[in-house]
Amino acid sequence: MNIDATVLIVPGLREHVPEHWQTLLAAGLPRVHTVPPLEQDKLSCAARVEALDRALAAIDGPVILAAHSAGVMMVAHWAQSPSRHRPIKGALLATPADVEIPFPVGYPTLDTLRDHAWLPIPRSRFGFPSLLAASRNDPLCSYSRAQSLAHDWGSELVDLGEVGHLNPAAGFGKWPQAMELIARLDGA
């Protein structure tokens, strides 16, 4: 499958995991960049949005974002900022993390997320096409919340069925459907 645009991988808060579908996807793409991990302010939404903006500035030509979990929220915050002007060809938004509900043990608390400016979730329509791929049994975002986010952002909702949080803990490494969805955005 040939993808003409450069794909920018936008990881979540756990950043780069070798067995993650984003890492495996990146290895199979001819033109790909990844938002680099932060050395400090790792929980700062503003610092992560700035890192996304810097990564976009380093890419010439059309870009498709491939975001997962809190990476989806980074894209939402970036897209809502009036100072962001970089055209985006499309965005794959896979299993967003609903930062407005309490997460399971081991994840940041609501107070921590609020203190680091993740709340509230931006809800305005994006200025680019997007596909929101949602799981029916994601512990970090209910399907109904994913539907609501897709509606507000103007995203097409893609029902993935029961895939958990679409990460290695849920049994996912490779996720071949990601390439198909990116190809759809590339052809749009």
N, C-alpha and C positions, 0 to 999 in steps of 0.2 A: 504494500500500500504506500503510495507516494504522497507525502505531505509537503506542500510548497512553503507554507509559513514556518517561521521559527516557533517552536513550542517552548514556553517558559514554565518550568515546573515550580509550583508554589506549595511547598510542604506545610504541614501543620506544626503545632508546638513541639512535637517530638523530633522535628527536623528530618535529618537524613537517616533512613533505616535501610540497610543493604537489601533486605528481602522484600521491601515495600514495592507495590505496583508502580509508583512514580519512579523509583530508582531503576527498576527493570524496564519501564517504558523509555526512559531517557537513554538507556544503552542501545535501544533499537531505532533511534531517530537520527537522521542525518544533520538536522539543524535544531539544536536544543541547548538551552541554558537552564540553570537552576538558581532560584533565589538562595544566596549563600547563608549559612548559619550565622547567627549573631554571636559575637564574642562577649557582649555585655547587654544589659537590658533585655534579656531573653523573653520576658513576659510582656514587654511594652508593645502595645498595639502600634503606637506611633513609630517606634523604631522598626518594626516589621514592615509597616507600610512604606517607610522611607527606603528600606532594603529592596522592596518590590519595585519602587520607583527607580532606584539606581540600576537594578537589573534590566528594567525595560529600556532605560536610556542607553544601555550598552548594546542594544540590538537594532540593527538596520532592517527595514522592511516590515512586512506583515507579521503579527504576533498572535498566537493562540495561547491563552493561559490554561494550564492544567493544575487545578487547585484541589486540595483534599483537606477535610476537617477544618481546623482553624485557619488554614490557608484560604478557604472559601471566605471566611470573615475578613481576612486581610484584603482580598479582592473587593469585597463589598465596601470596606472603608476607603480603599483607594479610589474606587469608582465614584464615590459620593463626594470626594474632595474637589472643590472648584478649581484648585491649582493644578490638577492632573489633566493634561491635554493629549497624551499619547494615544493615537488610535489603536484599537484592539480589534482584530478580525473576529474573535470569538473567545468564549471561555467554557471549559468543562469544569463544572463545580461538583465534585464528587463527595458524597456523604458529609454535608456541612456539620460542624459542631455548633449546637444551639447553646450559645454562651449565656443565654438568659435563664437557663434552668440549672439546678445543681447537677454537677457531674458526679460520676461514681468516685469512690475513694481512689486516691492516687493521681487525680487530676486537680487543676487549680480550683479553688473555691469561688463562689460568686463574688465575695468581697475582694478577693485577689484580682479577679477579672475586671471588676468595677474600678479598682484602684489603678489598673493599668490601661484604662480607657477602651475596653472591649465593648462596654455597654453604653447605650443601647445598640442593637443591631441596626445598621442603616437599612432602610426599607424602600428607598426611592428606586425607580426603574433605572436599569443600567443603560448606558449609551452604546451598547454593542450586543450582538447575539450571544446567548448563553444556553447551555444545557445543564440542568440541575439533576444529577443522578442520585436518587434517594433509595435507601434501604427501608424495608418494612419492619425490621427488628434492630435498628441501630440504637445502642444504649446512649449515644450522645445527641440524638435528634430524632424525635418521633416523625413518622411519615406525614402526619397532618401538619406539623410545623414546617417540614420541608416543602409541602404543597403551598403553604402560606408564603414562604420565602420566595419560591419560584414565581408565584403570582405577582408579588410585590416587585420583584426585580425584572419581570418580563421574561423570565427564563422558561424554556420548554422543560417540563418535568419528564424524567426518564425513570420508570419504575424498575428497580433492579431486583425486586423480590426480597427474599430474606438473605442478606449478605453481611449482617452485622455492621461493623464500621468499615468494612472493605479494607482491612489491614491484615498483617500477618497473624495477629491474635485471633482474628475471625476466620483464619484459614486461607487468606489471600496473599499470594505473591504476585504472580502474573495475573493481569486482568486484561485479556485480549479485547474486550469491548471498549476499553479506553481508546485504542487506536481507531476503531470504527467511529466512535463519537467525535474524535478529533478530525477525522477525515470528513465527516459531515460538516463540521464547522469550517474546515478549510475550503470546502466546495461551495459554501454559502455566498 
